[in-house]
Amino acid sequence: MSGGAFAVQRKTQIMDEAQVRRTVTRIAHEIIERDKGVEDVVLVGIRRRGEPIARMLAEAIARVEGTQVPVGTVDITFYRDDLTHISLDPKLNRTDIPFAIGDRTVVLVDDVLYTGRTARAALDALTRLGRARRIQLAVLIDRGHRELPIRADFAGKNVPTAVTEFVRVAMPDIDGETGVWLCDR
């Protein structure tokens, strides 16, 4: 969960741009190791900030393996269980997965894992597109406070937070900067 319609006050910087890049590189290595290469691996970023993180992971994997891993994006808007609380007129963004996910390892990518509801919605959206051999979850930040039995297979950093706090991830093509901050609402 990052961004939103409410004001946030930056409290503490958790990661700067260099730390984000190093963390993404480490996650890329972990994906390669766990999946014994990337022959059948595809990356799917959850719109919005999971999308640029998935592209960063693909670049890091390509530097290590010399192989371009396919990258897609999934929009979870209509799969959310809190849709009526978010907006009376939700905007649907496009899911763009230009490859088959059947019998492949799909690494679902998001910026922050919090309650698990976003990941659950993404799983629902993915299952409508085919039956993956395996779906793994990679997140830049795991902040705890799960409401569903979901865990990250790859987590860049575990950041214990209070429920009243917010983790703000900034990506350059969306926010004009790269970094992660702990914020107060």
Disulfide bonds with the S-S distance in Angstrom:
none
